Amino acid sequence: MTERSENIPNTEPGAHGSKNEILLEMENINVSFYVQRGVIRAVKNLSLTIHKGETLTLVGESGCGKSVTAHTINQLIPMPPGKIESGSVKYRGRDLLKLKKSEIEALRGTQISMIFQEPMTALNPVFTVGEQIADVFMSHQKMKHQEAFSKAIELLDLVKIPSPAERAKSYPHQLSGGMRQRAMIAMALASPEPGLMIADEPTTALDVTIQAQILDLLSDLKKKINMSLLLITHDMGVVAEMADRVVVMYAGSKVEEADVYQIFDEPCHPYTLGLLNSLPSNPKYKNSARLEAIEGTVPDLLTLGDGCPFANRCTYVSEICAEVFPQAVDLGKGHTVWCHNYTKIDRSTNVEQD
Amino acid sequence: MVKYIVKRLLLLIPTLFGVITLVFFMIALSPGDPARVMLGERANAEQIEELRQELGLDKPLIQQYGLYLKRVVQLDLGKSIATGQKITDEIKVRFPATIELAIWAMIFATIVGIILGVTSARRRNSWVDYTTMGGALVGVSMPVFWLALVLIMIFSVRLDLLPTGGRMNIRYYFEPITNYYVLDGLIIFLKTGESKFFISAFQHLVLPTVALGTIPLAIIARTTRSSILEVLHQDYIKTARSAGIKENRVIYRYTLKNALLPIITVIGLQFGLLLSGAILTETIFAWPGIGKWIYVSIGARDYPAVQGGIIFVSTFFVLINLVVDILYSVINPKVRLQ
């Protein structure tokens, strides 16, 4: 663990996903929040599969249920008001939703770890970075404080924090945003064999140069440790950089799932297309300073009907859209879309993939 | 850090000047004449006038004030009118009694208060929470003297479990060493194996501790609850949980340390207030501390004693606040003392 790897340049997305062994399988998950105004159905009939060593990205805008989906896996949804209504989350064959609280606690931080969006607030301000990482070691393994602390320093080295022994004794407020995110990643790695890392918008709060470094670090670590990554983001640039497979979510439902090439080359859902069209790197913006946006706003989840939630913003909308949520359409090679009118999609302005 | 402490200690001077001034005039302007009180009803005007001259009470008020200030600066709080003893000596004898009681009351209030507050916060909106917080509201609203009397009635008079007052069984031949009786009892036990002093000292402490500690306990419990609830919503608590830290550790290590800042503020303030609350408690439980002494001195119009006592208690109060501020920086590394 101590040896410091060279910064391996990021290879083509999709190249390092071994598609054999299933690590995590979510089936028909429904999560609701019971609030004063009513019931919010935050996640609807969602199924996901993550293979070993794979990076799955969950894409969608704020409030679409990405984080709730992630929190369903390690059961960090505040209950109440939240409730996992139905479904199963199988991790290495075990249904996590049926485990005891202590069994879940034992899995968190060892098999399933998580890093968060806000490195500014996600580290405890009153303990040093090293102590916090050491604490994770000590929670899961019989380890003396000193041993755990030196392991923590090793991890800080692994995530390429300069002079890790000194930094381990720093408090979070003494570190920069990028350093803190590295420390968070180190904390998520504090286990003998990490299985799945959930990264909830890990780069959103960082500036662009640091974003690239953190993403490099993540894909680098992923290869080295052979863990799987569930990456939550709303940034299609991050998707292009990191993803093996992509799940696009909208208002709590999955609307399209495909591998990263299919998503960028042949997006089949109007929402996916909208996301790609609003990317500044889209070639159609070469001679234009004005970016396109998807018209309208996300519907209120409290008053959402049975139809397609995207109907009110969709340029391809037809009558049936408001009434029935579309069936899954299998386009082959693992590409699935949930849209009544996917055949009418006009991809002439599609983004060029780099 | 040292610089900061020195600066804070220097700031004590204006504070104390204000206290001394206020105390002096409040007492001087209150009705009653110490000379008359001391000589009794049958003294004639001449005798009274003579004594007033002797005590310096015939001089103009402003001159009396000047003289008093001059003496206080020399750390001379004067002599008690009632006993003729130096005030500083009187305080020296009584202070350990007050501090002993205040410390035990504070330990009781802090430990029980934090446990109740944490429990309430963890089981928010459950019957445990409602009961605890309801109880805390009752505790805060209860007058100390009334609570003290009820405690005596139940535990001393009806159940005959605990003594009604004093610090030590008067039938024991007890020679204080440090004047902190529990500590003395412990020392004697360790030296000679005789445990009755320790036990007696402890028994005498129970009721005054509960009486004195109930209000701070209630306040600490409520503060702890709200502070913990606030911290539980922070991102880093989610981080700790996502890393699989056990729930108890999340609460008592990760949350509590962050929640401690407001709790410590309250503890510091309450500790200061205890010293004034002690006047009532000490009086009812015949506890020979500063509080009871000030109370008796007021009745006797023993001006120097009252003034000296209040100045001493105020100084102590300010010092406790300083300790609290230093504790902040120990707990929260973001608070840098300059």
Interface residues (C-beta under 8 A of the other chain):
Chain A: N74 L76 K101 E105 A106 L107 R108 G109 T110 S113 M114 F116 E118 T121 A122 L123 N124 P125 V126 F127 D135 V136 S139 H140 Y171 H173 M184 M187 A188 A190
Chain B: Q234 D235 Y236 K238 T239 A240 R241 S242 A243 G244 I245 K246 E247 R249 R253 Y254 K257 N258 I331 N332 P333 K334
